[in-house]
């Protein structure tokens, strides 16, 4: 680690430990620690970042979810992300938490976590974006590397377009009644990078829109 990077991390950690109430500075500090990606650095500071999952500002909570799940994909923080997916007051954050759980699942397949995301899809009391294309279902598609299904019109497509065979395979696997669905071969690194950019752009735009509505 360069001296400059080390100083940046120290300053960011000091700010997070200081108890500042300035949300923009907290968000910036979390990103400063997380980027560029370094698994050792991310793990070292994860417990501190996790304390911000209960922050009163929804954008700060969003950044904590991002750090632990979508960016850090730390399986040891699945319980905290499950709590965010179930109970965060902001629907975008609940949705993003389920999406981040899908990112963790991509790196480490787990029956119980898969079962949770399947339950969210079936939960008619949850908002459609959380259940379907933006997050829970798309998280499972992402975890099993199905970019073609994942890429097109995810917010507008109805529940009837869910790949029920894929979902049924997952349900059987979670009950130890069948084989795990095969991982779809990658279509190419450029397509994967474009999908990642598009998804992050949609998430950021959605969160910004919610914040703007709240400020009106």
C-alpha positions as CSV (number, residue, x, y, z in Angstrom):
1,X,0.0,0.0,0.0
2,X,1.3,3.4,-0.9
3,X,1.8,6.1,1.7
4,X,-0.9,8.2,0.1
5,X,-3.4,5.4,0.1
6,X,-2.6,4.6,3.7
7,X,-3.1,8.2,4.7
8,X,-6.4,8.4,2.8
9,X,-7.7,5.3,4.7
10,X,-6.6,6.6,8.0
11,X,-8.4,9.9,7.4
12,X,-11.5,8.2,6.3
13,X,-11.6,5.9,9.3
14,X,-10.9,8.7,11.7
15,X,-13.9,10.6,10.2
16,X,-16.2,7.5,10.6
17,X,-15.1,7.1,14.2
18,X,-15.5,10.8,15.0
19,X,-19.3,10.7,15.2
20,X,-19.8,13.4,12.5
21,X,-23.4,14.0,11.5
22,X,-22.5,15.2,8.0
23,X,-23.9,12.5,5.8
24,X,-22.1,13.5,2.6
25,X,-18.7,13.2,4.4
26,X,-19.7,9.8,5.9
27,X,-20.7,8.5,2.4
28,X,-17.4,9.8,0.9
29,X,-15.3,8.2,3.7
30,X,-17.0,4.8,3.1
31,X,-16.2,5.0,-0.6
32,X,-12.6,6.1,0.1
33,X,-12.0,3.0,2.2
34,X,-13.7,0.7,-0.3
35,X,-12.1,1.9,-3.6
36,X,-9.9,0.7,-5.2
37,X,-11.0,-2.8,-4.2
38,X,-8.7,-4.5,-1.7
39,X,-10.2,-7.5,0.1
40,X,-7.9,-7.1,3.1
41,X,-8.7,-3.4,3.6
42,X,-12.4,-4.0,3.1
43,X,-12.5,-6.8,5.7
44,X,-10.4,-4.8,8.1
45,X,-12.9,-1.9,8.2
46,X,-16.1,-3.8,7.6
47,X,-17.2,-3.8,11.3
48,X,-16.9,0.0,11.4
49,X,-18.9,0.5,8.2
50,X,-21.5,-1.9,9.4
51,X,-22.4,0.4,12.3
52,X,-23.8,2.8,9.7
53,X,-26.5,0.3,8.6
54,X,-28.7,2.0,11.2
55,X,-27.9,5.6,10.4
56,X,-30.9,7.9,10.1
57,X,-29.9,9.0,6.6
58,X,-31.0,6.5,4.0
59,X,-28.1,7.4,1.6
60,X,-25.6,6.6,4.4
61,X,-27.3,3.2,4.9
62,X,-27.2,2.7,1.1
63,X,-23.4,3.2,1.1
64,X,-22.9,0.8,4.0
65,X,-25.0,-1.8,2.2
66,X,-22.9,-1.2,-1.0
67,X,-19.6,-1.6,0.9
68,X,-20.6,-4.9,2.7
69,X,-22.5,-6.5,0.0
70,X,-22.4,-5.2,-3.6
71,X,-18.8,-4.2,-3.4
72,X,-17.2,-6.2,-0.6
73,X,-19.4,-9.3,-1.0
74,X,-18.7,-10.3,2.6
75,X,-20.7,-13.5,3.5
76,X,-20.2,-12.9,7.2
77,X,-22.4,-9.8,7.0
78,X,-25.4,-11.6,5.4
79,X,-27.4,-11.4,8.6
80,X,-27.0,-7.6,8.7
81,X,-27.9,-7.3,5.0
82,X,-30.9,-9.6,5.5
83,X,-32.0,-7.3,8.3
84,X,-31.7,-4.3,5.9
85,X,-33.6,-6.2,3.2
86,X,-36.4,-6.9,5.6
87,X,-36.5,-3.7,7.7
88,X,-34.9,-0.7,6.1
89,X,-37.4,2.2,6.0
90,X,-36.4,3.1,2.5
91,X,-37.8,0.7,-0.3
92,X,-34.8,1.5,-2.5
93,X,-32.5,0.4,0.3
94,X,-34.5,-2.8,0.9
95,X,-34.3,-3.5,-2.8
96,X,-30.5,-2.7,-3.0
97,X,-29.9,-5.0,0.0
98,X,-31.5,-7.9,-1.7
99,X,-29.5,-7.1,-4.8
100,X,-26.3,-7.0,-2.8
101,X,-27.2,-10.4,-1.3
102,X,-27.3,-11.7,-4.9
103,X,-23.8,-10.3,-5.4
104,X,-22.6,-12.3,-2.3
105,X,-24.4,-15.4,-3.7
106,X,-22.5,-15.0,-7.0
107,X,-19.2,-15.4,-5.1
108,X,-20.4,-18.1,-2.7
109,X,-23.4,-20.3,-3.5
110,X,-25.5,-20.9,-0.4
111,X,-28.9,-22.7,-0.1
112,X,-30.3,-20.7,2.7
113,X,-29.5,-17.3,1.1
114,X,-30.9,-18.5,-2.2
115,X,-34.1,-19.6,-0.4
116,X,-34.4,-16.1,1.2
117,X,-34.3,-14.4,-2.3
118,X,-36.8,-16.9,-3.6
119,X,-39.1,-16.1,-0.7
120,X,-38.9,-12.4,-1.5
121,X,-39.9,-13.1,-5.1
122,X,-43.0,-15.0,-3.8
123,X,-43.9,-12.3,-1.2
124,X,-46.8,-10.4,-2.7
125,X,-46.8,-7.9,0.2
126,X,-43.4,-6.6,-0.9
127,X,-43.0,-3.9,-3.6
128,X,-42.6,-5.2,-7.2
129,X,-39.2,-3.7,-7.6
130,X,-37.9,-5.5,-4.6
131,X,-39.5,-8.8,-5.7
132,X,-38.6,-8.9,-9.3
133,X,-36.4,-7.4,-12.0
134,X,-34.5,-4.8,-10.2
135,X,-33.3,-6.8,-7.2
136,X,-34.3,-10.2,-5.8
137,X,-34.9,-12.1,-9.1
138,X,-32.2,-10.2,-10.9
139,X,-29.9,-11.0,-8.0
140,X,-30.4,-14.7,-8.6
141,X,-29.9,-14.3,-12.3
142,X,-26.7,-12.4,-11.6
143,X,-25.5,-15.0,-9.1
144,X,-25.9,-17.7,-11.8
145,X,-24.4,-15.5,-14.5
146,X,-27.4,-15.1,-16.7
147,X,-26.6,-11.7,-18.2
148,X,-29.0,-12.0,-21.2
149,X,-32.0,-12.5,-18.9
150,X,-30.7,-9.9,-16.5
151,X,-30.0,-7.1,-19.0
152,X,-33.1,-6.1,-20.9
153,X,-35.9,-3.9,-19.5
154,X,-35.7,-5.2,-15.9
155,X,-38.0,-2.6,-14.4
156,X,-40.8,-2.9,-16.9
157,X,-41.2,-6.7,-17.4
158,X,-44.1,-8.5,-15.6
159,X,-43.9,-11.4,-13.2
160,X,-45.1,-13.7,-16.0
161,X,-41.7,-13.3,-17.6
162,X,-39.9,-14.9,-14.7
163,X,-38.0,-18.0,-15.9
164,X,-40.1,-20.4,-13.8
165,X,-38.0,-23.4,-14.8
166,X,-34.9,-21.7,-13.3
167,X,-36.8,-20.7,-10.2
168,X,-38.1,-24.3,-9.7
169,X,-34.6,-25.7,-10.1
170,X,-33.4,-23.3,-7.4
171,X,-36.3,-24.3,-5.1
172,X,-35.5,-28.0,-5.5
173,X,-31.8,-27.3,-4.9
174,X,-32.6,-25.4,-1.7
175,X,-34.6,-28.4,-0.5
176,X,-31.8,-30.8,-1.4
177,X,-34.2,-32.4,-4.0
178,X,-32.2,-31.5,-7.1
179,X,-28.9,-30.4,-8.6
180,X,-27.8,-26.8,-8.5
181,X,-28.7,-25.0,-11.8
182,X,-25.6,-24.7,-14.0
183,X,-23.7,-21.5,-14.2
184,X,-24.3,-19.8,-17.6
185,X,-20.9,-19.2,-19.5
186,X,-19.8,-15.6,-19.6
187,X,-20.7,-13.7,-22.8
188,X,-17.6,-11.6,-22.6
189,X,-15.9,-9.1,-20.3
190,X,-17.2,-6.0,-22.2
191,X,-20.8,-7.2,-21.8
192,X,-20.3,-7.9,-18.1
193,X,-18.8,-4.5,-17.5
194,X,-21.6,-2.8,-19.4
195,X,-24.2,-4.6,-17.4
196,X,-22.5,-3.6,-14.1
197,X,-22.3,0.0,-15.2
198,X,-26.0,0.0,-16.3
199,X,-27.1,-1.6,-13.0
200,X,-25.1,0.9,-10.9
201,X,-26.5,3.8,-12.9
202,X,-30.1,2.6,-12.4
203,X,-29.6,2.1,-8.7
204,X,-27.9,5.6,-8.3
205,X,-30.6,7.3,-10.3
206,X,-33.4,5.6,-8.4
207,X,-31.8,6.5,-5.0
208,X,-31.2,10.1,-6.1
209,X,-34.8,10.4,-7.3
210,X,-36.1,9.2,-4.0
211,X,-33.9,11.7,-2.1
212,X,-35.1,14.5,-4.3
213,X,-38.8,13.6,-3.7
214,X,-38.1,13.5,0.1
215,X,-36.6,17.0,-0.1
216,X,-39.6,18.5,-1.9
